[in-house]
Amino acid sequence: QLQSELTRIRNQIEQYDGEAAAYQREEAQFRIVGRIAKVANGDNYQRVNLQRFVLASLLEQVLQAASTRLRAMSRGRFDLQRARDAHNRRKAGGLDLMVYDAHTGSMRQVNTLSGGESFLASLSLALGLSDVVKAHAGGLKLETIFVDEGFGSLDSESLDLALATLFNLKQSNRQIGIISHVHELK
């Protein structure tokens, strides 16, 4: 009877050992999955979650397209770039914009642009966004663009460069509607 009880206890110990080993394997796997979840939720050295990372990737494409136009409209002076570090460490980063100024050779925040420069940057961003949407939309065409105001903040040379950019869009079968009080645009 004791021998039978001993055999039953040894079988239970084997079963428990097997279950303990399986538990340790599962726990190790869950630790990996847990770490991946934390990183995807922004628990990483840049404090950028997966959603912001994907948006930043798309933003890079928009900024490349926008910078091409902004360089033309600013006579080679400005490029738009994504800030690599959060300016405010209390919030997540990854989607802030900076402007590279070729005249000074330095990066600065976009809110330091003048009114006319800011309008050119905004126009460039809108056009860059339309290019990226068109490229990712699988045949969707953005044929009409409306630009509302802002032209009054430009000097005559900047106005000519902005209009040249818009006329180039018109030559690629896009319609451009301009809403402005600037007399030269009539």
Backbone as CSV, one residue per row, in Angstrom:
resi,resn,N_x,N_y,N_z,CA_x,CA_y,CA_z,C_x,C_y,C_z
1,GLN,0.824,-1.187,0.000,0.000,0.000,0.000,0.872,1.256,0.000
2,LEU,1.935,1.245,0.823,2.865,2.377,0.863,3.582,2.542,-0.477
3,GLN,3.954,1.420,-1.089,4.628,1.463,-2.386,3.696,2.098,-3.432
4,SER,2.440,1.763,-3.397,1.453,2.313,-4.320,1.277,3.810,-4.079
5,GLU,1.223,4.198,-2.825,1.095,5.628,-2.486,2.333,6.392,-2.928
6,LEU,3.517,5.806,-2.753,4.782,6.423,-3.162,4.810,6.621,-4.683
7,THR,4.367,5.638,-5.419,4.323,5.731,-6.885,3.366,6.848,-7.303
8,ARG,2.206,6.930,-6.653,1.234,7.984,-6.977,1.821,9.366,-6.704
9,ILE,2.527,9.524,-5.593,3.134,10.809,-5.236,4.236,11.176,-6.233
10,ARG,5.064,10.187,-6.621,6.127,10.447,-7.618,5.523,10.871,-8.965
11,ASN,4.418,10.254,-9.357,3.736,10.636,-10.602,3.214,12.073,-10.519
12,GLN,2.678,12.421,-9.355,2.194,13.795,-9.172,3.353,14.786,-9.222
13,ILE,4.482,14.414,-8.615,5.659,15.291,-8.637,6.131,15.493,-10.075
14,GLU,6.185,14.431,-10.875,6.561,14.538,-12.289,5.593,15.452,-13.036
15,GLN,4.301,15.270,-12.759,3.287,16.095,-13.409,3.478,17.564,-13.022
16,TYR,3.700,17.836,-11.732,3.919,19.204,-11.273,5.197,19.796,-11.863
17,ASP,6.268,18.992,-11.936,7.519,19.463,-12.547,7.301,19.835,-14.009
18,GLY,6.553,19.000,-14.730,6.248,19.293,-16.134,5.436,20.569,-16.276
19,GLU,4.443,20.717,-15.383,3.632,21.938,-15.423,4.443,23.166,-15.041
20,ALA,5.373,23.017,-14.102,6.236,24.137,-13.704,7.143,24.548,-14.852
21,ALA,7.691,23.574,-15.580,8.547,23.883,-16.731,7.735,24.582,-17.825
22,ALA,6.524,24.105,-18.086,5.652,24.737,-19.082,5.307,26.163,-18.648
23,TYR,5.046,26.351,-17.358,4.742,27.674,-16.826,5.923,28.619,-17.037
24,GLN,7.151,28.153,-16.778,8.338,28.988,-16.958,8.531,29.371,-18.417
25,ARG,8.266,28.426,-19.344,8.365,28.751,-20.775,7.341,29.821,-21.164
26,GLU,6.108,29.649,-20.690,5.046,30.619,-20.985,5.377,31.976,-20.372
27,GLU,5.894,31.965,-19.151,6.238,33.215,-18.485,7.334,33.953,-19.250
28,ALA,8.329,33.227,-19.746,9.398,33.847,-20.537,8.826,34.461,-21.810
29,GLN,7.901,33.745,-22.454,7.281,34.261,-23.672,6.457,35.515,-23.369
30,PHE,5.696,35.485,-22.283,4.884,36.647,-21.924,5.754,37.839,-21.558
31,ARG,6.930,37.605,-20.982,7.852,38.709,-20.691,8.275,39.390,-21.984
32,ILE,8.570,38.592,-23.013,8.964,39.148,-24.318,7.805,39.947,-24.910
33,VAL,6.625,39.353,-24.921,5.445,40.031,-25.466,5.141,41.290,-24.653
34,GLY,5.291,41.208,-23.344,5.064,42.372,-22.486,6.030,43.494,-22.798
35,ARG,7.286,43.153,-23.033,8.283,44.185,-23.365,7.972,44.832,-24.714
36,ILE,7.583,43.994,-25.681,7.209,44.533,-26.998,6.012,45.468,-26.851
37,ALA,5.040,45.086,-26.047,3.860,45.931,-25.825,4.254,47.258,-25.183
38,LYS,5.164,47.214,-24.225,5.610,48.451,-23.583,6.302,49.371,-24.582
39,VAL,7.187,48.802,-25.400,7.890,49.610,-26.409,6.886,50.193,-27.402
40,ALA,5.928,49.381,-27.858,4.915,49.847,-28.811,4.025,50.922,-28.197
41,ASN,3.890,50.925,-26.877,3.085,51.943,-26.198,3.895,53.158,-25.771
42,GLY,5.165,53.217,-26.171,5.959,54.411,-25.912,6.917,54.318,-24.749
43,ASP,7.055,53.143,-24.135,8.014,52.977,-23.043,9.363,52.629,-23.656
44,ASN,10.000,53.658,-24.274,11.298,53.495,-24.924,12.083,54.790,-24.758
45,TYR,13.328,54.792,-25.178,14.180,55.949,-24.908,13.712,57.212,-25.622
46,GLN,12.941,57.087,-26.718,12.443,58.274,-27.410,11.029,58.655,-26.997
47,ARG,10.384,57.808,-26.183,9.010,58.038,-25.748,8.064,58.171,-26.930
48,VAL,8.281,57.335,-27.966,7.458,57.352,-29.174,6.737,56.012,-29.284
49,ASN,5.403,56.067,-29.323,4.649,54.824,-29.466,4.591,54.409,-30.943
50,LEU,4.071,53.226,-31.195,4.037,52.691,-32.556,3.237,53.589,-33.488
51,GLN,2.121,54.108,-33.020,1.294,54.982,-33.850,2.082,56.228,-34.264
52,ARG,2.770,56.847,-33.318,3.578,58.028,-33.642,4.728,57.668,-34.578
53,PHE,5.293,56.494,-34.405,6.379,56.056,-35.277,5.902,55.952,-36.727
54,VAL,4.726,55.344,-36.926,4.175,55.208,-38.282,3.829,56.585,-38.843
55,LEU,3.212,57.432,-38.023,2.892,58.786,-38.482,4.156,59.573,-38.821
56,ALA,5.204,59.374,-38.035,6.472,60.056,-38.306,7.050,59.609,-39.640
57,SER,6.894,58.350,-39.951,7.367,57.835,-41.236,6.622,58.505,-42.388
58,LEU,5.308,58.616,-42.262,4.529,59.307,-43.292,4.864,60.798,-43.335
59,LEU,5.075,61.376,-42.161,5.443,62.786,-42.094,6.761,63.035,-42.815
60,GLU,7.707,62.106,-42.699,8.984,62.243,-43.413,8.749,62.367,-44.922
61,GLN,7.829,61.557,-45.443,7.528,61.615,-46.869,6.900,62.955,-47.240
62,VAL,5.981,63.438,-46.406,5.351,64.733,-46.651,6.407,65.841,-46.615
63,LEU,7.311,65.771,-45.643,8.337,66.807,-45.508,9.313,66.807,-46.680
64,GLN,9.621,65.639,-47.211,10.485,65.588,-48.396,9.823,66.282,-49.579
65,ALA,8.545,65.964,-49.806,7.820,66.595,-50.911,7.651,68.092,-50.665
66,ALA,7.346,68.464,-49.414,7.157,69.877,-49.082,8.455,70.661,-49.206
67,SER,9.555,70.065,-48.777,10.843,70.766,-48.821,11.282,71.068,-50.245
68,THR,10.951,70.172,-51.164,11.289,70.431,-52.563,10.633,71.730,-53.026
69,ARG,9.373,71.896,-52.679,8.647,73.113,-53.073,9.103,74.327,-52.268
70,LEU,9.334,74.128,-50.973,9.742,75.255,-50.129,11.110,75.779,-50.547
71,ARG,12.021,74.882,-50.913,13.331,75.333,-51.407,13.160,76.223,-52.629
72,ALA,12.281,75.821,-53.540,12.050,76.621,-54.749,11.436,77.974,-54.398
73,MET,10.461,77.977,-53.489,9.770,79.230,-53.155,10.589,80.136,-52.242
74,SER,11.586,79.590,-51.552,12.401,80.412,-50.647,13.798,80.661,-51.226
75,ARG,13.948,80.422,-52.511,15.236,80.632,-53.200,16.354,79.811,-52.551
76,GLY,16.025,78.564,-52.180,17.009,77.648,-51.623,17.310,77.832,-50.153
77,ARG,16.549,78.665,-49.489,16.881,78.978,-48.096,16.375,77.943,-47.094
78,PHE,15.129,77.455,-47.246,14.513,76.644,-46.192,14.257,75.208,-46.604
79,ASP,14.402,74.319,-45.627,14.016,72.907,-45.712,13.224,72.586,-44.454
80,LEU,12.161,71.808,-44.607,11.404,71.352,-43.444,11.898,69.979,-43.028
81,GLN,12.059,69.790,-41.731,12.526,68.508,-41.208,11.765,68.176,-39.935
82,ARG,11.745,66.891,-39.635,11.103,66.430,-38.404,12.114,66.537,-37.273
83,ALA,11.668,67.091,-36.149,12.541,67.193,-34.978,12.807,65.788,-34.444
84,ARG,14.038,65.488,-34.168,14.405,64.156,-33.661,14.198,64.045,-32.163
85,ASP,14.266,65.149,-31.452,14.088,65.142,-29.997,12.863,65.968,-29.640
86,ALA,12.166,65.550,-28.604,11.023,66.321,-28.114,11.548,67.595,-27.464
87,HIS,10.949,68.739,-27.811,11.369,70.002,-27.196,10.875,70.098,-25.766
88,ASN,9.732,69.499,-25.533,9.151,69.485,-24.203,9.237,68.044,-23.700
89,ARG,10.114,67.763,-22.777,10.351,66.396,-22.304,9.154,65.804,-21.566
90,ARG,8.156,66.632,-21.228,6.975,66.114,-20.535,5.997,65.456,-21.488
91,LYS,6.144,65.667,-22.785,5.221,65.049,-23.736,6.002,64.218,-24.742
92,ALA,5.296,63.332,-25.422,5.924,62.463,-26.412,6.344,63.287,-27.619
93,GLY,7.436,62.901,-28.238,7.932,63.606,-29.410,7.716,62.808,-30.671
94,GLY,8.391,63.238,-31.710,8.358,62.486,-32.949,7.633,63.158,-34.092
95,LEU,6.769,64.139,-33.792,5.998,64.764,-34.857,6.184,66.284,-34.911
96,ASP,7.147,66.809,-34.176,7.413,68.247,-34.204,8.205,68.599,-35.456
97,LEU,7.978,69.808,-35.963,8.667,70.258,-37.171,9.747,71.269,-36.834
98,MET,10.795,71.202,-37.615,11.885,72.166,-37.534,12.132,72.670,-38.954
99,VAL,12.802,73.795,-39.045,13.162,74.318,-40.353,14.682,74.490,-40.382
100,TYR,15.279,74.022,-41.474,16.713,74.246,-41.667,16.850,75.525,-42.476
101,ASP,17.616,76.468,-41.965,17.838,77.747,-42.622,19.236,77.725,-43.236
102,ALA,19.318,77.669,-44.549,20.610,77.599,-45.237,21.412,78.886,-45.079
103,HIS,20.746,80.011,-44.806,21.483,81.272,-44.617,22.293,81.256,-43.330
104,THR,21.751,80.619,-42.294,22.465,80.559,-41.020,23.141,79.208,-40.809
105,GLY,22.739,78.203,-41.601,23.303,76.864,-41.451,22.847,76.162,-40.185
106,SER,21.686,76.552,-39.675,21.218,75.955,-38.422,19.743,75.579,-38.513
107,MET,19.354,74.712,-37.565,17.954,74.306,-37.425,17.286,75.258,-36.444
108,ARG,16.007,75.513,-36.699,15.240,76.311,-35.743,13.787,75.875,-35.778
109,GLN,13.039,76.291,-34.780,11.634,75.911,-34.704,10.849,76.658,-35.776
110,VAL,9.800,76.012,-36.286,9.024,76.626,-37.363,8.288,77.877,-36.898
111,ASN,8.014,77.983,-35.603,7.304,79.167,-35.129,8.180,80.426,-35.144
112,THR,9.449,80.290,-35.540,10.317,81.465,-35.663,10.288,82.040,-37.074
113,LEU,9.553,81.420,-37.992,9.445,81.945,-39.357,8.596,83.207,-39.361
114,SER,8.894,84.118,-40.273,8.084,85.329,-40.412,6.736,84.949,-41.011
115,GLY,5.832,85.904,-41.102,4.501,85.638,-41.652,4.544,85.091,-43.072
116,GLY,5.336,85.737,-43.931,5.438,85.284,-45.321,6.124,83.928,-45.423
117,GLU,7.194,83.746,-44.641,7.901,82.461,-44.636,6.992,81.356,-44.119
118,SER,6.208,81.684,-43.106,5.283,80.720,-42.529,4.211,80.319,-43.549
119,PHE,3.730,81.289,-44.330,2.749,80.985,-45.373,3.355,80.055,-46.426
120,LEU,4.587,80.343,-46.833,5.244,79.484,-47.827,5.429,78.060,-47.278
121,ALA,5.793,77.964,-46.004,5.957,76.650,-45.390,4.611,75.917,-45.329
122,SER,3.555,76.620,-44.966,2.223,76.008,-44.906,1.755,75.563,-46.283
123,LEU,1.965,76.404,-47.283,1.599,76.056,-48.653,2.388,74.833,-49.115
124,SER,3.671,74.815,-48.810,4.520,73.670,-49.173,4.049,72.394,-48.491
125,LEU,3.682,72.498,-47.216,3.180,71.324,-46.491,1.874,70.809,-47.096
126,ALA,0.981,71.721,-47.446,-0.294,71.310,-48.058,-0.047,70.601,-49.386
127,LEU,0.856,71.147,-50.189,1.159,70.532,-51.483,1.886,69.199,-51.295
128,GLY,2.798,69.135,-50.328,3.494,67.877,-50.039,2.538,66.813,-49.545
129,LEU,1.590,67.208,-48.702,0.591,66.262,-48.208,-0.268,65.738,-49.355
130,SER,-0.653,66.622,-50.267,-1.460,66.158,-51.396,-0.676,65.187,-52.268
131,ASP,0.623,65.421,-52.428,1.462,64.498,-53.207,1.532,63.119,-52.551
132,VAL,1.714,63.091,-51.236,1.842,61.816,-50.518,0.505,61.076,-50.503
133,VAL,-0.579,61.801,-50.284,-1.900,61.165,-50.316,-2.147,60.566,-51.687
134,LYS,-1.832,61.316,-52.715,-2.013,60.828,-54.091,-1.158,59.584,-54.336
135,ALA,0.065,59.572,-53.839,0.968,58.434,-54.040,0.494,57.182,-53.298
136,HIS,-0.142,57.361,-52.145,-0.581,56.223,-51.335,-2.030,55.823,-51.580
137,ALA,-2.731,56.590,-52.377,-4.170,56.384,-52.501,-4.557,55.363,-53.558
138,GLY,-3.618,54.783,-54.258,-3.950,53.753,-55.237,-4.833,54.252,-56.360
139,GLY,-4.431,55.330,-57.003,-5.186,55.828,-58.144,-6.068,57.023,-57.832
140,LEU,-6.247,57.355,-56.548,-7.039,58.526,-56.190,-6.306,59.769,-56.660
141,LYS,-7.035,60.670,-57.277,-6.422,61.899,-57.783,-6.937,63.094,-57.002
142,LEU,-6.021,63.944,-56.614,-6.375,65.214,-55.989,-6.150,66.288,-57.054
143,GLU,-7.208,66.595,-57.775,-7.064,67.470,-58.936,-7.335,68.934,-58.640
144,THR,-7.975,69.235,-57.506,-8.334,70.614,-57.195,-7.771,70.995,-55.836
145,ILE,-7.126,72.150,-55.808,-6.549,72.659,-54.568,-7.016,74.101,-54.407
146,PHE,-7.509,74.442,-53.207,-7.890,75.809,-52.898,-6.895,76.369,-51.885
147,VAL,-6.411,77.566,-52.153,-5.494,78.251,-51.247,-6.206,79.507,-50.779
148,ASP,-6.395,79.613,-49.464,-7.147,80.718,-48.894,-6.213,81.663,-48.156
149,GLU,-6.077,82.860,-48.679,-5.310,83.937,-48.055,-3.834,83.601,-47.839
150,GLY,-3.141,84.510,-47.208,-1.727,84.332,-46.925,-0.825,85.015,-47.924
151,PHE,-1.320,85.233,-49.134,-0.484,85.842,-50.170,-0.123,87.287,-49.836
152,GLY,-0.948,87.952,-49.048,-0.681,89.336,-48.656,0.546,89.485,-47.784
153,SER,1.021,88.398,-47.197,2.196,88.466,-46.323,3.498,88.300,-47.105
154,LEU,3.399,88.118,-48.441,4.592,87.874,-49.255,5.072,89.145,-49.937
155,ASP,6.408,89.278,-50.059,6.937,90.356,-50.880,6.744,89.961,-52.346
156,SER,6.998,90.879,-53.261,6.674,90.617,-54.673,7.475,89.444,-55.243
157,GLU,8.738,89.297,-54.854,9.542,88.187,-55.372,9.034,86.843,-54.831
158,SER,8.713,86.799,-53.535,8.180,85.569,-52.947,6.821,85.231,-53.541
159,LEU,6.014,86.251,-53.817,4.711,86.037,-54.446,4.893,85.415,-55.828
160,ASP,5.851,85.925,-56.588,6.124,85.368,-57.918,6.561,83.905,-57.817
161,LEU,7.417,83.587,-56.841,7.877,82.202,-56.680,6.739,81.274,-56.252
162,ALA,5.880,81.761,-55.366,4.737,80.944,-54.925,3.778,80.705,-56.086
163,LEU,3.527,81.729,-56.866,2.633,81.579,-58.018,3.236,80.665,-59.079
164,ALA,4.544,80.744,-59.270,5.198,79.850,-60.232,5.018,78.393,-59.807
165,THR,5.127,78.145,-58.504,4.911,76.781,-57.993,3.481,76.336,-58.258
166,LEU,2.520,77.215,-58.012,1.122,76.868,-58.252,0.830,76.680,-59.746
167,PHE,1.451,77.499,-60.595,1.246,77.335,-62.037,1.847,76.022,-62.533
168,ASN,2.951,75.593,-61.923,3.518,74.282,-62.280,2.527,73.165,-61.951
169,LEU,1.791,73.312,-60.860,0.763,72.330,-60.523,-0.351,72.340,-61.563
170,LYS,-0.685,73.527,-62.018,-1.753,73.645,-63.020,-1.356,72.926,-64.305
171,GLN,-0.086,72.961,-64.655,0.380,72.287,-65.861,0.318,70.766,-65.721
172,SER,0.240,70.265,-64.493,0.103,68.820,-64.291,-1.365,68.434,-64.091
173,ASN,-2.252,69.186,-64.766,-3.693,68.929,-64.774,-4.357,69.042,-63.409
174,ARG,-3.899,69.958,-62.605,-4.559,70.252,-61.330,-5.187,71.631,-61.435
175,GLN,-6.332,71.776,-60.812,-7.006,73.069,-60.749,-6.626,73.731,-59.430
176,ILE,-6.284,75.008,-59.481,-5.906,75.736,-58.280,-6.871,76.899,-58.113
177,GLY,-7.560,76.919,-56.985,-8.418,78.042,-56.645,-7.726,78.892,-55.605
178,ILE,-7.632,80.184,-55.868,-6.951,81.104,-54.949,-7.984,82.081,-54.421
179,ILE,-8.070,82.159,-53.111,-8.970,83.106,-52.451,-8.070,84.140,-51.786
180,SER,-8.095,85.376,-52.296,-7.181,86.375,-51.776,-7.679,87.774,-52.095
181,HIS,-7.253,88.726,-51.304,-7.550,90.140,-51.553,-6.384,90.826,-52.267
182,VAL,-5.287,90.117,-52.524,-4.103,90.704,-53.150,-4.431,91.034,-54.601
183,HIS,-4.270,92.288,-54.962,-4.651,92.798,-56.285,-3.900,92.085,-57.416
184,GLU,-2.619,91.775,-57.224,-1.817,91.151,-58.270,-2.346,89.767,-58.662
185,LEU,-3.074,89.123,-57.795,-3.583,87.790,-58.073,-4.827,87.811,-58.944
186,LYS,-5.470,88.913,-59.071,-6.671,88.991,-59.903,-6.312,88.740,-61.352
